[in-house]
Amino acid sequence: MRFTFLAVALVSTSLLAQGPAQPDWAKLEEESMRHFQAIIKMDSTDPPGGEKPVVDYLKQVLEAEGIPVQIFALEAHRPNLVARFKGNGKKRPLLLMGHTDTVNVDPKKWTHPPFGAVRDGGWVYGRGTVDDKDNVIASLMTMLMLKRLNVPLDRDVIFLAEAGEEGTSRIGIQFMANQHFDAIDAEFCYAEGGSVARTGGAVKYARVQTVEKIPRAITVTARGIAGHGSVPLETNALAHLGEAVGAIAAWTPPQRINETTAAYFKRLASVSTPEEAARYRDVLSPDPKISGPADAYLRKNEPSHWSMLRTSLSPTMIGGGYRTNVIPSEGTANIDTRLAPDEDPMKFLELVKQVVNDPQVEVSYGARDTRPPTPTARLDSDAFRAIEANITKHYKAITLPTMSTGATDMAFLRQKGVQCYGIGPAADTEDGPKGFGAHSDQERILEGELFRFIRFNWDAVLDLARTR
Ligand SMILES: [Zn+2]
């Protein structure tokens, strides 16, 4: 009795001091690990996908707690799961999103089996451990705790476990956004796309994705007169193609800096060496005499930073000709184009044509299964504030709002007006080059960082959703 009384007294004190009771983290770590290992052991590589076993597992766990679940499937073996914990409706919902499929594996490259979920030396090994079953489990655990502690909320918290992120969004986020948006409509969304960087075991900074570039494909087609290879022609299509591709690759498209990238470089400067900091500040200068040298340095040494500053162009495929003694009449190249969010696509194409400057060469946009252009998630929103405050609390690190140079499923939600923020657990910067990152030959997560991410997730949800 006395013990119970003491426990109640402690809980009430903490309720008064800091809102709802905190979960029993030690117990939850064991439970989180059990669920995490269970879904890592399920092969949901995409293609072909086959996310159903993961979804069945999540459904059974959620329903056992009394949390209602809806299943939406365009293809029966590739379902999407939606669960909702209701608030009082004062504010619009918060959506937690994770994808249940993974990229493929080459089992020969794995020390531990890719679907073994083996725990070794503080790590968990397996496909999906950092992309994206970590987000799935963090969202799941947050839902379970909301229900168990019966936390009063000002807004609903919705969990979407989506299919097809790695292969085709047609059966996943596009299907949900276009045909079942009612089930996931929200003011804010937390999803994959962010990260916390650790170097030498110390956290350096956290990246929160607030906007992404828009993927397009440019096709370059050179045409000329066909002929015998023994007679060189100045109109040789492949020679013109080669020059055009070279000119495109050598070109520096004009900078387009947005709110996110400006904040990113300014904040990054504050945690960099003096030399690096000067470059990150210089590159934002409107004076090309100041920004030019910094920009050139980034191009050579920090290409992902250089890409964040502008629309980028990478030649990725080239083709033409069919035998050595024939000059072909045509050659084509594909240029992976990543538009800055505020770039006018047609005006940009005109610039590329000027760079090529060859009447024998046509430059046009090609077809691409792509993500839509999207607005930026705001940096002055309650959601960003909740994320930033909890990065400070859990990681004692600076938050860098980040524009992805790649594309994510958040694009489909942002297009619908949902403000989405990409978050993620901490990983060692040394781990990527060793071949353990997302989409890499092997994949692993630090157990302690999985647990820290779950606690961070819980607080970031609570701060945004609980009744004030
Ligand atoms: Zn992913």
Boltz pocket constraint, residues with backbone or C-beta under 6 A from the ligand:
constraints:
  - pocket:
      binder: B
      contacts: [[A, 99], [A, 131], [A, 132], [A, 165], [A, 192]]
      max_distance: 6.0
